[in-house]
Amino acid sequence: MYSINPLQDNRWPDAVEKRAGSSIFHTRGWLHALHLTYGYQPIAFSTSAPSAELTNCLLFCEIQNWIGGRRLVSLPFSDHCAPIMDRSRPESSQELSHLLEEMREAVKQRRWKSIELRAAPPLESEAGSFQKTRSYRFHTLDLRPGVDELFRRFHKNCVQRKIQRAEREHLRYEAGRSPALLKHFYALQLMTRRRQGLPPQPLSWFRRLVECLDHRITIHIAYSGSVPVAGIVTLLHKDVLVYKYGASDYNFSKLGGTQLLFWKAIQDAKSRGLLEMDLGRSDLDDEGLIVFKERWGAAASTIDYWQCSRRPAEISRSNWETRLVKPLFRHMPDGLLTTVGKVLYKYAG
């Protein structure tokens, strides 16, 4: 097994572009943003020798702090991060099993406290001693049908009529990567996370994403007059559009701003010949979010998270996400809430 620095290895961009299983989360832009914002060091493991073509790898970020110890996560703040494999090679499954076994041995030898894989598709046949710790619903929208057919598949009351309401209300739509759009999105993000009882990720994270991903990231904002009422952030990888972040002002929710933004993003994706929209993961108990995604006609599947640890795998959520703490976040001043987010997310991964 060979270790690779994806930010320096010249083979990495080509492998991400060519190999099955790659996503926006494998790209140097995403990894560089993680490194600059949180100090996480990306590292990949492969059976391919340094002088050979990169045909397989497991990608991680190393997180080291006094709370969680020294551990590998594949990847922090990423919904999924499948192994990159050349599945046309008969030996690919055996190579993956070998890599996972080597990772297990590294934990036994105390090189890392734990290793987490966020796999899509599932890894039941190769996981070995990795234990399944969490499962999520994962939704994708097929963009191959025509625009009119896609619209007909949307839920009539909760999507179609919301889009029509937004158009009647003359909501203004803007998309791009400007500082003004980022500022408006982050203000909406702060409102939304407070409503959910959670701190927002730091503004520096979103700034790094814009800097590092460049044309691969788009901020979409809906305005009522000059007031931003809803925002989403989408990412682009090959022929897939990824919905990554969403936020809104609850006081304007009846205007259909969020539905308008999704529809505009879908129409733009169609015009560029994209084939799929990745709507991301949802907690199994977040029925509202799951229903929202299914009303767009999205297909559902499962993402499993796997862990190999010196101790039994942790299945419960972090303490700061419990019901006891959420009310505190809802009532914190903005400055304190954002400061808490800067600290907690760095350690959470």
MIMAR-348999 format. One record per residue: x, y, z of N, C-alpha, C, CB in turn. Coordinates in steps of 0.2 Angstrom, whole numbers. Glycine has a CB too. Example, Ala and Ser with C-alpha at 12.3 -4.5 7.8 and 13.67 -1.06 7.14 Angstrom:
BEGIN
n.c1|n.c2|n.c3|ca.c1|ca.c2|ca.c3|c.c1|c.c2|c.c3|cb.c1|cb.c2|cb.c3
66|-28|39|62|-22|39|66|-16|39|57|-22|45
64|-11|35|68|-5|36|64|0|39|70|-3|29
% end
This chain:
BEGIN
n.c1|n.c2|n.c3|ca.c1|ca.c2|ca.c3|c.c1|c.c2|c.c3|cb.c1|cb.c2|cb.c3
4|-6|0|0|0|0|4|6|0|-5|0|6
3|11|-4|7|17|-5|2|23|-3|9|18|-12
5|28|1|2|34|3|3|39|-2|4|36|10
-2|44|-4|-1|49|-9|-4|55|-6|-6|47|-15
-1|61|-8|-3|68|-6|-7|70|-12|2|73|-4
-14|70|-12|-18|72|-18|-16|79|-20|-25|71|-17
-14|84|-16|-13|90|-18|-6|91|-21|-13|95|-12
-2|86|-21|4|86|-25|6|81|-30|10|86|-19
2|75|-29|3|70|-34|1|72|-41|0|63|-32
5|72|-46|3|74|-53|-3|69|-56|9|74|-57
-3|63|-53|-8|58|-56|-15|60|-54|-6|51|-54
-16|63|-48|-22|64|-45|-28|67|-50|-22|68|-39
-27|73|-53|-32|76|-57|-35|71|-62|-30|82|-60
-30|67|-65|-32|63|-71|-36|57|-68|-26|60|-74
-34|54|-62|-38|49|-59|-45|51|-57|-34|46|-53
-46|57|-54|-52|60|-53|-57|60|-59|-52|66|-49
-54|63|-64|-58|64|-70|-60|57|-74|-54|68|-75
-55|52|-73|-56|46|-77|-60|41|-74|-50|44|-80
-58|40|-67|-61|34|-63|-68|34|-61|-56|33|-57
-71|28|-61|-78|28|-58|-78|29|-51|-81|21|-60
-83|32|-48|-84|33|-41|-81|40|-39|-80|28|-38
-78|44|-44|-76|51|-41|-82|56|-41|-70|53|-46
-81|61|-37|-86|66|-36|-82|73|-35|-90|64|-30
-86|78|-34|-83|84|-33|-79|84|-26|-89|90|-32
-81|79|-22|-77|79|-15|-70|76|-16|-81|75|-10
-69|73|-22|-62|70|-23|-57|76|-26|-62|64|-28
-60|81|-29|-56|86|-32|-51|90|-28|-61|91|-36
-46|92|-31|-41|96|-27|-44|102|-24|-35|98|-32
-49|105|-28|-52|111|-25|-55|110|-19|-57|114|-30
-59|105|-18|-63|103|-12|-58|102|-6|-68|97|-13
-53|98|-8|-48|96|-3|-44|102|-1|-43|91|-6
-42|106|-6|-38|112|-4|-42|117|1|-36|116|-10
-49|118|0|-53|122|4|-53|119|11|-60|122|1
-54|112|12|-53|109|18|-47|110|22|-54|101|18
-41|110|18|-35|111|21|-34|118|23|-29|109|16
-36|123|19|-35|130|21|-39|132|27|-36|134|15
-45|129|27|-50|132|32|-49|128|39|-57|130|30
-48|122|38|-48|118|45|-41|115|46|-53|113|44
-36|115|42|-30|112|43|-30|105|42|-28|114|50
-35|102|39|-35|95|38|-30|93|32|-42|92|36
-26|88|33|-21|85|28|-24|80|24|-15|83|32
-25|81|18|-28|75|13|-23|70|12|-31|78|7
-25|64|12|-20|58|11|-24|53|8|-17|56|18
-21|49|3|-24|44|-1|-20|38|-1|-26|46|-8
-23|32|-1|-19|26|-1|-21|22|-7|-21|22|5
-16|18|-10|-17|15|-16|-12|9|-17|-16|19|-23
-14|4|-21|-10|-2|-22|-5|0|-29|-13|-8|-24
-7|6|-32|-3|8|-38|4|11|-35|-7|13|-42
9|8|-38|16|11|-37|17|18|-39|21|6|-40
21|22|-36|22|29|-38|23|30|-45|27|32|-34
26|26|-48|28|26|-56|23|24|-60|35|23|-57
17|21|-57|12|18|-61|6|22|-62|10|11|-59
1|20|-66|-5|24|-67|-9|23|-61|-9|22|-73
-13|28|-58|-16|27|-52|-23|24|-54|-17|34|-49
-24|18|-52|-30|14|-54|-35|13|-48|-28|7|-57
-33|14|-42|-37|14|-36|-34|18|-31|-38|6|-34
-39|20|-26|-37|24|-20|-43|24|-16|-34|30|-22
-41|25|-9|-45|27|-4|-43|34|-2|-45|22|2
-47|39|-2|-46|46|0|-48|47|7|-49|51|-5
-44|51|11|-46|53|18|-43|60|19|-43|48|23
-45|63|25|-42|68|28|-40|66|35|-46|75|28
-34|68|37|-32|67|43|-34|72|48|-24|65|44
-37|70|53|-39|75|58|-36|73|65|-47|75|59
-33|78|68|-29|77|74|-31|83|79|-22|77|73
-34|81|85|-36|86|90|-37|82|97|-42|90|88
-37|86|102|-37|83|109|-44|79|110|-36|88|114
-49|81|106|-56|78|107|-56|71|104|-61|83|104
-55|71|98|-56|64|94|-49|60|93|-59|66|88
-44|63|95|-37|60|94|-35|61|86|-38|53|95
-31|56|84|-28|56|77|-33|51|73|-21|54|77
-36|53|68|-41|49|65|-41|51|57|-48|49|68
-44|46|53|-45|47|46|-52|48|45|-41|42|42
-54|52|41|-61|53|39|-62|54|31|-65|59|43
-66|50|28|-67|50|21|-74|52|19|-65|43|18
-75|59|18|-71|65|20|-75|69|24|-69|69|13
-72|74|28|-76|79|32|-80|83|28|-71|83|36
-86|84|30|-91|89|27|-93|87|20|-89|96|27
-92|80|18|-94|78|12|-99|72|13|-87|75|8
-104|73|9|-110|68|10|-107|61|8|-116|70|5
-103|60|3|-101|53|1|-94|54|-2|-106|50|-4
-90|49|-1|-83|49|-4|-81|41|-6|-78|52|1
-84|39|-11|-83|32|-13|-75|31|-15|-87|30|-19
-73|24|-14|-66|23|-17|-66|24|-24|-65|15|-15
-60|27|-27|-59|27|-34|-56|21|-37|-55|34|-36
-60|18|-41|-58|11|-44|-59|11|-51|-61|6|-40
-54|7|-55|-55|5|-61|-59|-1|-61|-48|5|-65
-66|-1|-62|-70|-7|-61|-70|-12|-67|-77|-5|-60
-67|-9|-72|-66|-14|-78|-60|-19|-77|-64|-10|-84
-56|-18|-72|-51|-23|-70|-54|-28|-65|-45|-19|-67
-53|-34|-67|-56|-40|-63|-53|-40|-56|-54|-47|-66
-47|-37|-55|-44|-37|-48|-46|-32|-44|-36|-38|-49
-50|-27|-46|-52|-21|-43|-55|-22|-36|-57|-17|-47
-59|-27|-35|-63|-29|-29|-57|-32|-24|-68|-34|-30
-53|-36|-27|-47|-39|-22|-43|-33|-20|-43|-44|-26
-41|-28|-24|-37|-23|-22|-40|-18|-17|-35|-18|-28
-47|-17|-17|-51|-14|-12|-50|-17|-6|-58|-12|-15
-52|-24|-6|-51|-28|0|-45|-27|4|-53|-35|-1
-39|-27|0|-33|-27|2|-31|-20|6|-27|-28|-3
-34|-15|2|-33|-8|5|-36|-8|12|-35|-3|0
-43|-10|12|-46|-10|18|-43|-14|24|-54|-12|17
-40|-20|22|-37|-24|27|-30|-20|30|-35|-30|24
-27|-17|25|-21|-13|27|-23|-7|32|-17|-10|21
-29|-4|31|-31|1|35|-33|-1|42|-37|5|32
-36|-7|42|-38|-10|48|-31|-12|52|-42|-17|47
-26|-14|49|-20|-16|53|-17|-9|55|-15|-19|48
-18|-4|52|-15|3|54|-18|5|60|-16|8|49
-25|4|61|-28|5|67|-26|1|73|-36|4|66
-25|-6|71|-22|-10|77|-15|-8|79|-22|-17|74
-11|-6|75|-5|-4|76|-4|3|79|0|-4|70
-10|6|80|-11|13|84|-8|19|80|-8|13|90
-8|18|73|-6|23|69|-12|29|69|-5|21|62
-18|26|69|-24|31|70|-29|28|75|-28|32|63
-33|32|78|-38|30|83|-44|27|79|-40|36|87
-46|30|74|-51|27|70|-51|29|63|-58|29|73
-54|25|59|-55|27|51|-62|26|49|-51|22|47
-65|31|46|-72|32|44|-72|32|36|-76|37|47
-76|28|33|-78|28|26|-85|30|25|-76|21|23
-86|35|20|-93|37|19|-94|34|12|-94|45|19
-97|28|11|-97|25|5|-103|25|1|-95|18|6
-103|26|-5|-108|26|-10|-105|23|-17|-112|33|-11
-107|17|-19|-112|13|-16|-109|9|-10|-114|8|-22
-114|5|-7|-112|1|-1|-106|-4|-2|-117|-3|2
-102|-5|3|-96|-9|3|-97|-16|7|-90|-5|6
-103|-19|7|-104|-25|11|-99|-30|9|-111|-27|10
-98|-31|3|-93|-37|1|-86|-36|2|-94|-38|-6
-84|-30|3|-77|-28|4|-75|-25|11|-74|-24|-1
-80|-24|15|-79|-20|21|-75|-24|27|-86|-18|24
-76|-30|27|-72|-34|32|-74|-32|39|-65|-33|30
-69|-30|43|-70|-28|50|-72|-21|51|-63|-29|53
-74|-18|45|-77|-11|46|-84|-12|48|-76|-7|40
-86|-8|53|-93|-8|56|-97|-3|53|-93|-8|64
-103|-5|51|-108|0|49|-110|4|55|-114|-3|45
-110|11|54|-111|15|60|-118|19|59|-106|20|62
-118|22|53|-124|26|51|-127|25|44|-123|34|52
-133|26|43|-136|26|36|-140|32|35|-140|19|35
-140|34|29|-143|40|27|-147|39|20|-138|46|26
-152|43|19|-156|43|13|-152|47|8|-163|45|13
-151|45|2|-148|49|-3|-152|49|-9|-141|45|-5
-153|55|-12|-157|56|-18|-154|59|-24|-163|61|-16
-155|57|-29|-153|59|-36|-159|60|-41|-148|54|-39
-158|66|-45|-163|67|-49|-160|66|-56|-165|75|-49
-164|62|-60|-162|61|-67|-163|67|-72|-165|54|-70
-158|70|-75|-160|76|-79|-160|74|-86|-154|81|-78
-160|68|-88|-161|66|-95|-168|68|-98|-159|59|-96
-173|67|-95|-180|69|-98|-180|76|-100|-185|68|-93
-184|78|-104|-185|85|-106|-187|90|-101|-190|86|-112
-186|96|-102|-188|101|-97|-195|100|-95|-186|108|-99
-200|100|-100|-207|100|-99|-209|93|-95|-211|100|-105
-206|88|-97|-207|81|-93|-205|82|-86|-203|76|-97
-199|85|-85|-196|85|-78|-201|89|-74|-189|89|-78
-204|95|-77|-209|99|-73|-215|95|-71|-210|106|-77
-217|91|-76|-223|87|-75|-223|82|-69|-225|83|-81
-216|80|-68|-215|75|-63|-215|78|-56|-209|72|-64
-214|85|-55|-214|88|-49|-221|88|-45|-212|96|-50
-221|88|-39|-227|88|-35|-231|94|-37|-225|88|-27
-237|93|-38|-241|98|-41|-242|104|-36|-248|96|-43
-244|103|-30|-245|108|-25|-239|111|-22|-250|106|-19
-234|107|-20|-228|109|-16|-222|111|-20|-226|103|-12
-222|109|-27|-217|112|-31|-219|116|-37|-213|106|-34
-224|113|-41|-226|117|-47|-229|123|-45|-231|112|-51
-234|123|-40|-237|129|-39|-233|134|-35|-244|128|-34
-228|132|-31|-223|136|-28|-219|140|-33|-219|132|-23
-217|136|-38|-213|140|-43|-217|145|-47|-211|134|-49
-224|143|-48|-228|148|-51|-229|154|-47|-235|145|-53
-230|153|-40|-231|158|-35|-225|163|-36|-232|155|-28
-219|160|-36|-213|164|-36|-213|168|-42|-207|160|-35
-215|166|-48|-215|170|-54|-220|175|-53|-216|165|-60
-226|174|-50|-231|179|-50|-229|185|-45|-238|176|-47
-225|183|-40|-222|187|-35|-216|191|-38|-220|184|-29
-214|190|-44|-209|193|-47|-202|193|-43|-210|200|-49
-201|187|-40|-195|186|-37|-189|186|-42|-195|179|-33
-184|190|-39|-178|191|-44|-173|185|-42|-175|198|-43
-170|183|-48|-165|177|-47|-158|180|-49|-167|171|-51
-153|178|-45|-146|180|-47|-142|174|-45|-144|186|-43
-137|173|-49|-132|167|-48|-125|169|-50|-135|161|-53
-121|167|-46|-114|168|-48|-109|167|-42|-113|176|-50
-104|170|-41|-99|169|-36|-96|176|-33|-93|165|-38
-100|181|-33|-98|187|-31|-98|188|-23|-102|193|-34
-94|192|-20|-94|193|-13|-101|195|-11|-89|199|-11
-105|199|-15|-112|201|-13|-116|195|-12|-115|206|-18
-116|191|-17|-120|185|-17|-118|180|-11|-120|181|-23
-112|180|-9|-109|176|-4|-112|179|3|-102|175|-4
-111|185|3|-114|189|9|-121|188|11|-112|196|9
-125|188|5|-132|187|6|-134|180|8|-136|189|0
-130|175|5|-131|168|6|-129|167|14|-127|163|2
-124|169|16|-122|168|23|-127|171|28|-115|170|24
-129|176|27|-134|179|31|-140|174|32|-137|186|29
-143|172|26|-148|167|26|-146|160|29|-150|165|19
-140|158|28|-137|152|32|-137|153|39|-130|151|29
-135|159|42|-135|160|49|-143|160|52|-132|167|51
-147|163|48|-154|162|50|-157|155|50|-159|166|45
-155|151|45|-157|144|45|-154|140|50|-156|141|38
-148|140|51|-145|136|56|-147|138|63|-137|137|56
-148|144|64|-151|146|71|-158|143|72|-152|154|72
-162|143|67|-169|140|67|-168|132|68|-173|141|60
-163|129|66|-162|122|67|-159|120|73|-158|119|61
-157|126|77|-153|124|83|-146|122|82|-157|119|87
-143|124|77|-136|122|75|-132|129|73|-136|117|70
-125|129|75|-121|134|73|-119|133|65|-114|134|77
-118|139|62|-116|139|55|-109|137|54|-118|145|51
-107|134|48|-100|134|47|-97|141|46|-98|129|41
-91|142|47|-88|149|47|-88|151|40|-81|149|49
-89|158|39|-89|161|33|-83|160|29|-90|169|34
-77|159|32|-71|157|29|-71|151|25|-65|157|34
-75|146|27|-76|140|23|-79|141|16|-81|135|27
-85|145|16|-88|147|10|-84|151|6|-95|150|11
-80|156|9|-75|159|5|-70|155|1|-72|165|9
-67|150|5|-62|146|2|-65|141|-3|-59|141|8
-71|139|-2|-75|135|-8|-75|139|-14|-82|133|-6
-77|146|-14|-77|150|-20|-70|151|-23|-80|157|-18
-65|152|-19|-58|153|-21|-56|146|-24|-54|155|-15
-57|141|-21|-54|135|-23|-57|131|-29|-53|130|-17
-64|132|-29|-68|128|-34|-69|132|-40|-75|126|-31
-69|139|-39|-70|143|-45|-76|142|-49|-64|143|-50
-76|140|-55|-82|139|-59|-86|133|-57|-80|139|-67
-83|129|-53|-87|123|-51|-92|124|-46|-82|118|-48
-92|130|-43|-97|132|-38|-101|138|-40|-93|134|-31
-108|138|-38|-112|143|-40|-117|145|-34|-117|142|-46
-118|151|-32|-122|153|-27|-128|156|-31|-119|159|-23
-134|153|-29|-141|155|-32|-145|159|-26|-144|149|-34
-147|165|-28|-151|169|-23|-157|171|-26|-147|175|-20
-163|171|-22|-169|173|-24|-171|180|-20|-175|168|-23
-173|185|-23|-174|191|-19|-182|193|-20|-170|197|-22
-184|196|-15|-191|199|-15|-189|207|-15|-196|197|-9
-189|210|-20|-187|217|-21|-179|217|-20|-190|221|-15
-177|220|-14|-170|220|-13|-168|215|-7|-167|227|-11
-173|211|-5|-172|207|1|-170|200|-1|-178|207|6
-165|197|1|-164|190|-1|-168|185|4|-156|188|1
-172|181|0|-177|177|4|-175|169|4|-184|178|1
-171|167|-1|-168|160|-1|-162|160|-5|-174|156|-4
-158|155|-3|-152|154|-7|-150|146|-7|-146|158|-4
-146|144|-12|-144|137|-12|-137|138|-15|-148|133|-16
-133|133|-14|-126|133|-17|-125|126|-20|-120|133|-11
-123|126|-27|-123|120|-31|-115|119|-33|-127|120|-37
-113|113|-34|-106|112|-36|-107|107|-42|-102|108|-30
-102|108|-46|-102|104|-53|-96|100|-53|-101|109|-59
-97|93|-55|-92|88|-57|-94|84|-63|-91|84|-50
-90|85|-68|-92|81|-74|-99|82|-76|-90|74|-73
-103|77|-77|-110|79|-79|-115|78|-73|-112|73|-84
-113|80|-67|-117|80|-61|-117|87|-58|-114|74|-56
-123|89|-57|-124|95|-53|-126|93|-45|-130|100|-55
-122|96|-41|-123|94|-34|-126|99|-30|-116|92|-30
-132|98|-27|-135|103|-22|-131|102|-15|-142|102|-21
-128|107|-13|-124|106|-6|-127|110|-1|-117|108|-8
-129|116|-1|-131|120|4|-137|124|2|-126|125|7
-142|124|7|-148|128|6|-150|132|12|-154|124|4
-153|138|11|-155|142|17|-160|147|15|-149|146|19
-164|149|20|-170|153|18|-172|158|24|-176|149|15
-176|163|22|-179|167|27|-186|164|28|-179|175|25
-187|162|34|-194|158|35|-200|163|34|-194|155|42
-199|169|35|-204|174|35|-206|175|27|-202|181|37
-202|173|23|-204|173|16|-205|166|13|-199|177|12
-206|161|17|-206|154|14|-212|153|9|-207|149|20
-218|157|10|-224|156|6|-223|158|-1|-230|159|9
-218|162|-2|-216|165|-9|-213|160|-14|-212|171|-9
-211|154|-12|-208|149|-16|-201|151|-19|-213|149|-22
-197|154|-15|-191|156|-17|-186|150|-18|-187|161|-12
-186|145|-13|-182|139|-13|-184|135|-19|-183|135|-7
-190|134|-21|-192|130|-27|-190|134|-33|-200|129|-26
-191|140|-33|-188|144|-39|-181|143|-40|-190|151|-38
-177|143|-35|-170|142|-36|-168|135|-38|-166|143|-29
-171|130|-36|-170|123|-38|-172|123|-46|-174|118|-34
-178|126|-48|-180|125|-54|-175|129|-59|-187|128|-55
-173|135|-57|-168|138|-61|-161|134|-62|-166|145|-58
-159|131|-56|-153|127|-57|-154|121|-61|-151|125|-50
-160|118|-61|-161|112|-65|-161|114|-73|-168|109|-63
-165|120|-74|-165|122|-81|-158|124|-84|-169|128|-81
-154|127|-79|-147|128|-82|-143|122|-83|-143|133|-76
-144|117|-78|-140|111|-79|-142|107|-86|-142|106|-73
-149|108|-87|-151|105|-94|-148|108|-99|-159|105|-94
-148|115|-99|-145|119|-105|-137|117|-106|-146|126|-104
-134|114|-101|-127|113|-101|-126|105|-103|-123|115|-95
-131|102|-103|-131|95|-105|-129|90|-99|-126|94|-110
-130|92|-93|-129|88|-87|-134|82|-87|-129|92|-81
-132|77|-84|-136|71|-84|-140|70|-77|-132|65|-86
-137|72|-71|-139|70|-65|-139|76|-60|-136|64|-62
-143|77|-55|-143|81|-50|-142|77|-43|-149|86|-50
-137|78|-40|-136|75|-33|-139|79|-28|-128|74|-32
-144|77|-25|-147|81|-19|-145|80|-12|-155|79|-20
-140|75|-12|-136|74|-6|-140|70|-1|-135|81|-2
-137|69|5|-139|64|10|-145|68|15|-134|62|15
-149|64|18|-154|66|23|-153|61|29|-161|67|20
-154|64|35|-155|59|41|-161|55|40|-155|63|47
-161|49|42|-167|45|41|-173|47|45|-165|38|43
-172|51|50|-177|54|54|-179|61|52|-176|54|61
-176|63|47|-178|70|44|-183|69|39|-172|74|42
-189|68|41|-194|66|36|-196|72|31|-201|64|40
-196|78|34|-197|84|30|-192|85|24|-197|90|35
-186|84|26|-181|85|20|-182|79|15|-174|85|23
-183|73|17|-184|67|13|-190|68|8|-184|61|17
-195|71|11|-201|72|7|-200|78|2|-207|73|12
-196|83|4|-195|88|0|-191|86|-6|-191|94|4
-186|82|-5|-182|79|-11|-186|75|-16|-176|76|-9
-191|70|-13|-195|66|-16|-200|69|-21|-198|61|-12
-202|75|-18|-207|79|-22|-204|82|-29|-210|85|-18
-198|82|-29|-195|84|-36|-194|78|-41|-188|87|-35
-196|72|-39|-196|66|-43|-189|63|-42|-197|68|-50
-186|64|-37|-179|61|-36|-180|54|-34|-175|65|-31
-175|50|-36|-174|43|-34|-170|42|-27|-171|38|-39
-172|38|-23|-169|37|-16|-165|31|-16|-174|37|-11
-159|31|-13|-155|25|-11|-152|26|-4|-149|24|-17
-147|22|-2|-144|23|4|-137|24|4|-146|16|8
-134|28|8|-127|29|10|-126|26|16|-125|36|9
-121|22|17|-119|19|23|-112|22|25|-118|11|23
-111|23|32|-105|26|34|-102|20|38|-105|32|39
-95|18|37|-92|13|40|-86|15|44|-90|8|35
-85|12|50|-79|14|54|-75|8|57|-82|18|60
-69|9|57|-64|4|60|-61|8|66|-59|1|55
-61|5|72|-59|9|78|-56|4|83|-65|13|81
-52|7|87|-49|3|93|-54|2|98|-43|7|96
-60|6|98|-65|5|102|-71|3|98|-67|11|107
-77|1|101|-83|0|97|-85|7|94|-89|-2|102
-87|6|88|-89|12|84|-94|17|87|-91|10|77
-93|23|87|-98|28|89|-103|29|85|-94|35|91
-109|27|87|-115|28|83|-119|34|84|-120|22|83
-119|36|90|-123|42|92|-120|48|89|-124|42|100
-124|54|89|-122|60|87|-117|63|92|-128|65|85
-114|68|90|-109|72|94|-114|76|99|-105|77|91
-111|77|105|-115|80|111|-118|87|109|-111|81|117
-114|91|105|-117|97|103|-123|97|98|-111|102|100
-125|92|96|-130|91|91|-137|88|95|-129|87|85
-136|87|101|-142|84|105|-147|90|107|-139|81|112
-153|87|108|-158|92|110|-157|96|116|-164|87|111
-153|94|120|-151|98|126|-147|105|124|-147|95|131
-143|104|119|-139|110|117|-142|114|111|-132|108|114
-147|112|107|-150|116|102|-153|122|104|-155|111|98
-157|122|110|-160|128|112|-155|133|114|-165|127|118
-149|132|116|-144|137|117|-142|140|111|-138|134|121
-141|136|106|-139|139|99|-144|144|97|-137|134|94
-151|142|98|-156|146|95|-156|153|98|-163|143|96
-153|154|104|-154|160|107|-147|164|108|-157|159|114
-142|161|105|-135|165|105|-135|171|101|-130|160|103
-132|176|103|-130|182|98|-127|179|92|-126|187|102
-127|183|87|-124|181|80|-117|179|81|-126|186|75
-113|184|84|-106|184|85|-104|178|89|-103|190|88
-107|176|94|-105|170|98|-107|164|94|-109|170|105
-113|164|91|-115|158|87|-110|156|82|-122|159|84
-108|161|78|-103|160|73|-96|158|75|-102|166|68
-94|161|81|-88|159|84|-88|151|87|-86|163|91
-94|149|90|-94|142|92|-94|138|85|-101|141|95
-97|140|80|-96|136|74|-89|135|71|-100|139|68
-85|140|72|-78|140|70|-74|134|74|-75|147|71
-76|134|80|-72|129|85|-75|122|84|-73|131|92
-82|121|84|-84|115|84|-83|111|77|-92|115|85
-84|115|72|-84|111|65|-77|109|64|-86|116|60
-72|112|66|-65|110|65|-64|104|69|-60|116|68
-67|102|75|-66|96|78|-70|91|76|-66|97|86
-76|93|73|-81|88|71|-79|84|65|-88|91|70
-77|87|60|-75|84|54|-81|81|51|-70|79|55
% end
